[in-house]
Amino acid sequence: MLNTIRAELATIRERDPAARSSLEILLCYPGLHALALHRLSNRLWRLEVPLLPRLISQFGRWITGIEIHPGARIGKGVFIDHGMGLVIGETAVVGNNCLLYQGVTLGGTGKMHGKRHPTLEDNVVVGAGAKVLGAITVGANTRIGAGSVLLRNVAADSTVVGIPGRVIHQSGVKIDPLAHSALPDAEARVIRNLMERIDTLESELARTQACLREVAAGRPLLEGCGGKAQNLKDREILEFLGDAGQRGETISGS
């Protein structure tokens, strides 16, 4: 137990620039308090002690604002930063050295029994307000952007953003878990592509109208009548919308 507490203190001091001393962390960090109470309730849960584990969980929720079901399995070096409103379900698994921010939900879907909550492998970072739902697996070293809603398995070393969550970057490069500003803005890129596509279509329409006027007047067609579709931009837009698998053949054949 003492070794676990030391590891968590070291993790907090490494990842939180506001942490000034071990005493301050022990007294003022609700994430540390919630994890300590959870380890007690989880041990009693595994011993099949009735009611008491849930009472300890509810007490922890009351004093910290963090709700962790006694059945959840949480690894070493996990840091819950602030944590208010964070919920971890019964069959959730959180790997070593994960970082969870306030408002995160590791929740289930439906009313089925058995494994119904997510598994986070080691070194996963889940941004504020993100929802990870269902019996899915999030690979090691993955970052989930703030406010994202993840419903599918994600391979290791990925970056996930959006609703529903989409993998927008994947590599084996070690990342800074605090570098939230480095997350790419997938929505902005797709909107920019759409604006460029609209501009291209308007130009094509103007050229087509000019060509029709030439044909109506009996004159030979102007050079440049006709246009070429922006296949790569269309593909990027469709991938963002999740339709690439269904419409990829149509795009490649256009």
C-alpha positions as CSV (number, residue, x, y, z in Angstrom):
1,M,0.0,0.0,0.0
2,L,2.8,2.4,0.9
3,N,4.6,1.7,-2.3
4,T,1.4,2.4,-4.3
5,I,1.0,5.7,-2.5
6,R,4.6,6.7,-3.1
7,A,4.2,5.9,-6.8
8,E,1.0,8.0,-7.0
9,L,2.7,10.9,-5.3
10,A,5.6,10.7,-7.7
11,T,3.2,10.6,-10.7
12,I,1.2,13.7,-9.4
13,R,4.4,15.7,-8.8
14,E,5.6,14.8,-12.3
15,R,2.4,15.6,-14.1
16,D,0.9,18.5,-12.1
17,P,3.0,21.7,-12.1
18,A,0.7,23.0,-9.3
19,A,1.9,20.3,-6.9
20,R,4.3,21.9,-4.4
21,S,4.8,19.3,-1.8
22,S,3.9,15.7,-0.8
23,L,2.0,17.0,2.2
24,E,-0.1,19.3,0.0
25,I,-0.9,16.4,-2.4
26,L,-1.9,14.1,0.5
27,L,-4.2,16.7,2.0
28,C,-5.6,18.5,-1.0
29,Y,-5.9,16.2,-4.0
30,P,-9.3,14.5,-4.3
31,G,-8.1,12.1,-7.0
32,L,-5.6,10.6,-4.6
33,H,-8.3,10.3,-1.9
34,A,-10.7,8.7,-4.3
35,L,-8.1,6.1,-5.4
36,A,-7.2,5.3,-1.8
37,L,-10.8,4.7,-0.9
38,H,-11.3,2.7,-4.0
39,R,-8.4,0.3,-3.2
40,L,-10.0,-0.4,0.1
41,S,-13.5,-0.9,-1.4
42,N,-12.1,-3.0,-4.2
43,R,-10.3,-5.3,-1.8
44,L,-13.5,-5.8,0.2
45,W,-15.4,-6.3,-3.1
46,R,-13.1,-9.1,-4.2
47,L,-13.6,-10.7,-0.7
48,E,-17.3,-10.6,-1.5
49,V,-18.1,-8.6,1.6
50,P,-21.7,-7.4,1.3
51,L,-22.8,-3.8,1.1
52,L,-19.7,-2.3,2.8
53,P,-17.7,-1.8,-0.5
54,R,-20.6,0.2,-2.0
55,L,-20.9,2.3,1.1
56,I,-17.2,3.2,1.0
57,S,-17.6,4.0,-2.7
58,Q,-20.6,6.3,-2.0
59,F,-18.6,8.0,0.8
60,G,-15.8,8.6,-1.6
61,R,-18.2,10.1,-4.1
62,W,-19.6,12.4,-1.4
63,I,-16.3,13.8,-0.3
64,T,-14.5,13.9,-3.7
65,G,-17.1,14.2,-6.4
66,I,-15.5,11.1,-8.0
67,E,-17.5,7.9,-8.4
68,I,-15.6,4.7,-8.8
69,H,-17.5,1.4,-8.6
70,P,-15.8,-1.1,-6.2
71,G,-15.5,-3.7,-8.9
72,A,-13.4,-1.5,-11.2
73,R,-9.7,-2.4,-11.6
74,I,-7.2,0.4,-11.5
75,G,-3.5,0.1,-12.0
76,K,-0.5,1.8,-10.4
77,G,0.5,5.4,-11.0
78,V,-3.0,6.5,-12.2
79,F,-3.6,10.3,-11.8
80,I,-7.1,11.7,-11.6
81,D,-6.6,15.5,-12.1
82,H,-9.3,17.5,-10.3
83,G,-11.8,14.7,-11.0
84,M,-15.1,16.3,-10.2
85,G,-17.9,14.4,-12.0
86,L,-15.6,11.5,-13.0
87,V,-17.4,8.1,-13.2
88,I,-15.8,4.7,-13.6
89,G,-18.1,1.7,-14.0
90,E,-18.0,-1.7,-12.4
91,T,-16.2,-3.7,-15.1
92,A,-13.9,-0.9,-16.2
93,V,-10.1,-1.6,-16.3
94,V,-7.6,1.3,-16.0
95,G,-4.0,0.5,-16.8
96,N,-0.8,1.8,-15.2
97,N,0.1,5.5,-15.4
98,C,-3.2,6.6,-17.0
99,L,-4.3,10.3,-16.7
100,L,-8.0,11.1,-16.3
101,Y,-9.4,14.6,-16.1
102,Q,-12.6,15.9,-14.6
103,G,-16.0,14.9,-16.1
104,V,-14.6,11.7,-17.7
105,T,-17.0,8.7,-17.9
106,L,-15.8,5.1,-18.4
107,G,-19.4,3.8,-18.8
108,G,-21.3,0.9,-20.0
109,T,-24.0,0.5,-22.7
110,G,-27.2,-1.4,-22.4
111,K,-28.3,-3.6,-19.5
112,M,-26.3,-6.7,-20.3
113,H,-24.3,-8.5,-17.6
114,G,-20.6,-9.3,-17.8
115,K,-17.9,-7.1,-19.3
116,R,-19.7,-3.9,-20.3
117,H,-17.2,-1.1,-19.5
118,P,-14.0,0.0,-21.3
119,T,-10.5,-1.2,-20.8
120,L,-7.7,1.5,-20.9
121,E,-4.2,0.1,-21.4
122,D,-1.1,1.7,-19.9
123,N,-0.4,5.5,-20.3
124,V,-3.8,6.5,-21.8
125,V,-4.8,10.1,-21.4
126,V,-8.5,11.0,-21.3
127,G,-9.3,14.7,-21.6
128,A,-11.9,16.6,-19.6
129,G,-15.5,15.6,-20.3
130,A,-14.7,12.7,-22.6
131,K,-16.9,9.6,-22.6
132,V,-15.6,6.2,-23.3
133,L,-18.5,3.8,-23.5
134,G,-19.0,0.1,-23.8
135,A,-16.7,-3.0,-23.6
136,I,-14.0,-1.5,-25.8
137,T,-10.3,-1.5,-25.5
138,V,-8.2,1.7,-25.8
139,G,-4.6,0.9,-26.7
140,A,-1.5,2.0,-24.8
141,N,-0.2,5.6,-25.1
142,T,-3.5,6.8,-26.7
143,R,-4.8,10.4,-26.2
144,I,-8.6,11.0,-26.1
145,G,-9.4,14.7,-26.7
146,A,-11.6,16.7,-24.3
147,G,-15.3,16.2,-25.0
148,S,-14.9,13.2,-27.3
149,V,-17.3,10.3,-27.2
150,L,-15.5,7.0,-28.0
151,L,-17.5,3.9,-28.9
152,R,-15.0,1.7,-30.8
153,N,-11.7,-0.1,-30.1
154,V,-8.6,2.0,-30.6
155,A,-5.2,0.8,-31.4
156,A,-2.1,1.8,-29.4
157,D,-0.4,5.2,-30.0
158,S,-3.5,6.9,-31.4
159,T,-5.0,10.4,-31.0
160,V,-8.9,10.4,-30.8
161,V,-11.1,13.5,-31.1
162,G,-14.7,14.2,-32.0
163,I,-18.3,12.9,-31.6
164,P,-18.2,10.0,-32.2
165,G,-14.5,9.7,-31.5
166,R,-12.3,9.2,-34.6
167,V,-8.6,8.3,-34.8
168,I,-6.9,11.3,-36.4
169,H,-3.3,10.4,-35.7
170,Q,-1.4,7.2,-35.0
171,S,2.3,6.7,-34.4
172,G,4.8,5.2,-32.0
173,V,6.2,8.6,-30.9
174,K,6.2,9.3,-27.2
175,I,3.9,12.2,-26.4
176,D,3.6,14.7,-23.6
177,P,0.4,13.8,-21.7
178,L,-0.2,17.5,-20.8
179,A,0.0,18.8,-24.4
180,H,-3.7,19.1,-25.1
181,S,-3.2,22.1,-27.3
182,A,-1.3,19.8,-29.7
183,L,-4.4,17.9,-30.7
184,P,-5.2,18.4,-34.3
185,D,-8.5,20.1,-35.2
186,A,-10.1,17.6,-37.5
187,E,-13.4,19.5,-37.8
188,A,-11.6,22.7,-38.9
189,R,-9.6,20.8,-41.6
190,V,-12.8,19.2,-43.0
191,I,-14.7,22.5,-42.9
192,R,-11.7,24.2,-44.8
193,N,-11.9,21.4,-47.4
194,L,-15.6,21.9,-47.8
195,M,-15.2,25.6,-48.3
196,E,-12.5,25.0,-50.9
197,R,-14.8,22.4,-52.6
198,I,-17.6,24.9,-52.7
199,D,-15.3,27.5,-54.2
200,T,-14.2,25.0,-56.9
201,L,-17.8,24.0,-57.7
202,E,-18.9,27.7,-58.0
203,S,-16.0,28.3,-60.4
204,E,-16.9,25.2,-62.4
205,L,-20.6,26.4,-62.5
206,A,-19.5,29.8,-63.8
207,R,-17.3,28.1,-66.5
208,T,-20.2,25.8,-67.5
209,Q,-22.6,28.7,-67.9
210,A,-20.0,30.5,-70.1
211,C,-19.7,27.4,-72.2
212,L,-23.4,27.1,-72.6
213,R,-23.7,30.7,-73.7
214,E,-21.0,30.0,-76.3
215,V,-22.9,26.9,-77.6
216,A,-26.2,28.9,-77.7
217,A,-24.5,31.6,-79.7
218,G,-23.1,29.0,-82.2
219,R,-19.5,29.8,-81.3
220,P,-16.8,27.2,-80.6
221,L,-16.3,26.2,-77.0
222,L,-13.8,28.1,-74.9
223,E,-10.7,26.4,-73.6
224,G,-11.1,25.1,-70.0
225,C,-14.7,24.0,-70.3
226,G,-15.1,21.2,-67.8
227,G,-13.4,20.4,-64.5
228,K,-11.8,17.8,-62.4
229,A,-13.2,16.5,-59.1
230,Q,-11.1,16.9,-56.0
231,N,-10.9,13.2,-55.2
232,L,-8.5,13.5,-52.3
233,K,-10.4,16.2,-50.5
234,D,-13.7,14.3,-51.1
235,R,-12.1,11.2,-49.6
236,E,-10.9,13.1,-46.5
237,I,-14.3,14.6,-45.9
238,L,-16.0,11.2,-46.3
239,E,-13.5,9.5,-44.0
240,F,-14.3,12.2,-41.3
241,L,-18.1,11.4,-41.8
242,G,-17.5,7.7,-41.5
243,D,-18.7,6.9,-45.1
244,A,-15.4,6.0,-46.8
245,G,-15.9,2.3,-46.4
246,Q,-19.3,2.4,-48.1
247,R,-18.5,5.0,-50.8
248,G,-14.7,4.5,-51.4
249,E,-15.2,2.6,-54.6
250,T,-17.4,5.3,-56.0
251,I,-14.8,8.0,-55.2
252,S,-11.9,6.0,-56.7
253,G,-13.9,5.4,-59.9
254,S,-15.0,8.9,-60.4
